[in-house]
C-alpha cells in the first residue's frame, strides 16, 4: 500500500492518500521515526494533522521542523547542503 522509501529518490510522501488521512498519518509517523530530519515527511505530518483538526499535533511537528531547518532552507532529508 503506502510506504516511504527515501532510497528511490522520490519525495517519500505516500501518493495515494486521498480520503485516507488516518492511514497516511500512520505511515508518515513511521517514516518520521526512520527519517527524523526529513522535511517532506514533517511537512506532510503538519498538513495531514492540521487538516484532520489536530492542531496541537500539527504544531508539535512544526516546532520539530523549525528546530532542524530554522530558516526553512536546506535539504535535511538527504543530509546535504542546499544546491547552489
PASEBA-1860 file (N, C-alpha, C; in nm, 3 decimals):
! residues 84
1> XXXXXXXX> 0.085/-0.117/0.000/0.000/0.000/0.000/0.090/0.123/0.000 ~ 0.095/0.196/0.111/0.185/0.311/0.120/0.319/0.263/0.169 ~ 0.416/0.345/0.152/0.546/0.319/0.209/0.636/0.437/0.183 ~ 0.731/0.453/0.268/0.827/0.562/0.250/0.961/0.498/0.223 ~ 1.014/0.526/0.106/1.141/0.471/0.066/1.225/0.584/0.010 ~ 1.309/0.642/0.091/1.390/0.756/0.052/1.497/0.716/-0.049 ~ 1.532/0.589/-0.058/1.639/0.548/-0.148/1.603/0.560/-0.294 ~ 1.476/0.564/-0.328/1.437/0.573/-0.468/1.441/0.715/-0.520
9> XXXXXXXX> 1.467/0.811/-0.436/1.482/0.948/-0.481/1.352/1.026/-0.491 ~ 1.241/0.968/-0.453/1.114/1.039/-0.455/1.102/1.128/-0.334 ~ 0.987/1.191/-0.321/0.966/1.280/-0.208/0.949/1.203/-0.079 ~ 0.916/1.073/-0.089/0.896/0.994/0.031/0.756/1.005/0.087 ~ 0.669/1.082/0.022/0.534/1.101/0.071/0.440/1.005/-0.002 ~ 0.354/0.937/0.073/0.259/0.848/0.005/0.178/0.925/-0.098 ~ 0.167/0.871/-0.217/0.099/0.943/-0.325/-0.048/0.910/-0.335 ~ -0.091/0.801/-0.277/-0.231/0.761/-0.288/-0.302/0.777/-0.154
17> XXXXXXXX> -0.318/0.903/-0.111/-0.370/0.927/0.022/-0.508/0.989/0.026 ~ -0.568/1.018/-0.088/-0.698/1.087/-0.092/-0.800/1.010/-0.009 ~ -0.858/1.078/0.089/-0.961/1.017/0.172/-0.909/0.916/0.272 ~ -0.781/0.908/0.289/-0.722/0.808/0.378/-0.622/0.874/0.473 ~ -0.664/0.985/0.530/-0.574/1.064/0.615/-0.518/0.989/0.733 ~ -0.601/0.911/0.802/-0.552/0.839/0.920/-0.443/0.738/0.882 ~ -0.466/0.669/0.771/-0.366/0.572/0.725/-0.238/0.644/0.683 ~ -0.253/0.756/0.614/-0.136/0.833/0.572/-0.057/0.882/0.693
25> XXXXXXXX> -0.128/0.931/0.795/-0.060/0.978/0.916/0.020/0.864/0.979 ~ -0.037/0.745/0.984/0.034/0.631/1.043/0.162/0.600/0.966 ~ 0.153/0.602/0.834/0.271/0.576/0.750/0.374/0.687/0.769 ~ 0.327/0.810/0.773/0.419/0.922/0.790/0.487/0.920/0.926 ~ 0.414/0.880/1.030/0.476/0.868/1.164/0.587/0.764/1.160 ~ 0.562/0.653/1.092/0.665/0.550/1.077/0.785/0.607/1.002 ~ 0.756/0.681/0.895/0.864/0.743/0.818/0.942/0.844/0.901 ~ 0.871/0.917/0.984/0.938/1.015/1.070/1.029/0.947/1.173
33> XXXXXXXX> 0.986/0.830/1.219/1.071/0.756/1.313/1.199/0.710/1.245 ~ 1.187/0.670/1.118/1.305/0.623/1.044/1.390/0.737/0.991 ~ 1.326/0.848/0.955/1.394/0.963/0.896/1.354/1.088/0.973 ~ 1.402/1.104/1.095/1.354/1.211/1.182/1.382/1.353/1.132 ~ 1.473/1.371/1.040/1.502/1.505/0.990/1.455/1.524/0.846 ~ 1.361/1.444/0.802/1.310/1.454/0.666/1.204/1.564/0.660 ~ 1.236/1.673/0.593/1.145/1.788/0.584/1.014/1.751/0.517 ~ 1.019/1.671/0.411/0.897/1.634/0.340/0.800/1.558/0.430
41> XXXXXXXX> 0.853/1.465/0.507/0.768/1.387/0.597/0.710/1.478/0.704 ~ 0.792/1.565/0.762/0.742/1.656/0.865/0.637/1.751/0.809 ~ 0.661/1.805/0.691/0.562/1.894/0.629/0.430/1.820/0.604 ~ 0.439/1.697/0.560/0.317/1.619/0.537/0.245/1.591/0.669 ~ 0.320/1.560/0.775/0.259/1.537/0.905/0.190/1.664/0.956 ~ 0.253/1.778/0.935/0.191/1.905/0.973/0.059/1.921/0.898 ~ 0.063/1.902/0.767/-0.055/1.923/0.683/-0.167/1.825/0.715 ~ -0.135/1.696/0.723/-0.239/1.596/0.749/-0.302/1.615/0.886
49> XXXXXXXX> -0.219/1.645/0.987/-0.274/1.666/1.121/-0.357/1.794/1.128 ~ -0.311/1.899/1.061/-0.390/2.023/1.055/-0.524/1.997/0.989 ~ -0.520/1.928/0.874/-0.643/1.901/0.800/-0.739/1.811/0.879 ~ -0.684/1.726/0.966/-0.767/1.639/1.049/-0.819/1.713/1.172 ~ -0.777/1.837/1.190/-0.822/1.916/1.304/-0.740/1.896/1.429 ~ -0.627/1.825/1.417/-0.540/1.801/1.533/-0.430/1.907/1.534 ~ -0.468/2.027/1.571/-0.374/2.139/1.568/-0.259/2.126/1.667 ~ -0.281/2.074/1.789/-0.167/2.057/1.880/-0.058/1.965/1.822
57> XXXXXXXX> -0.099/1.856/1.757/-0.001/1.766/1.698/0.067/1.831/1.579 ~ -0.010/1.902/1.497/0.048/1.974/1.383/0.153/2.073/1.432 ~ 0.123/2.142/1.542/0.218/2.238/1.598/0.344/2.169/1.648 ~ 0.330/2.052/1.709/0.449/1.978/1.754/0.542/1.947/1.638 ~ 0.484/1.901/1.527/0.566/1.871/1.409/0.626/1.999/1.349 ~ 0.551/2.107/1.353/0.602/2.235/1.301/0.720/2.283/1.386 ~ 0.710/2.267/1.516/0.821/2.307/1.604/0.943/2.219/1.579 ~ 0.920/2.091/1.557/1.031/2.000/1.526/1.098/2.039/1.395
65> XXXXXXXX> 1.017/2.072/1.295/1.072/2.117/1.167/1.151/2.246/1.185 ~ 1.102/2.337/1.265/1.172/2.464/1.288/1.307/2.441/1.355 ~ 1.316/2.339/1.439/1.446/2.311/1.504/1.549/2.257/1.406 ~ 1.506/2.176/1.310/1.604/2.117/1.217/1.628/2.204/1.094 ~ 1.535/2.293/1.062/1.550/2.382/0.947/1.500/2.521/0.988 ~ 1.574/2.588/1.078/1.524/2.713/1.135/1.497/2.824/1.033 ~ 1.563/2.821/0.921/1.541/2.923/0.819/1.453/2.872/0.706 ~ 1.401/2.751/0.720/1.317/2.694/0.617/1.394/2.652/0.493
73> XXXXXXXX> 1.526/2.637/0.505/1.605/2.601/0.389/1.691/2.480/0.420 ~ 1.752/2.428/0.317/1.841/2.314/0.333/1.768/2.185/0.304 ~ 1.840/2.091/0.250/1.782/1.960/0.220/1.818/1.866/0.331 ~ 1.745/1.877/0.442/1.776/1.793/0.558/1.741/1.648/0.533 ~ 1.651/1.622/0.437/1.612/1.483/0.411/1.730/1.401/0.362 ~ 1.810/1.460/0.277/1.924/1.387/0.221/2.051/1.411/0.300 ~ 2.044/1.498/0.400/2.163/1.527/0.478/2.265/1.606/0.401 ~ 2.222/1.675/0.297/2.310/1.751/0.210/2.281/1.900/0.225
81> XXXX> 2.381/1.983/0.201/2.352/2.128/0.198/2.267/2.162/0.077 ~ 2.197/2.275/0.080/2.114/2.311/-0.036/2.197/2.326/-0.162 ~ 2.138/2.291/-0.275/2.206/2.306/-0.404/2.224/2.453/-0.435 ~ 2.335/2.484/-0.497/2.360/2.625/-0.531/2.329/2.654/-0.674
END
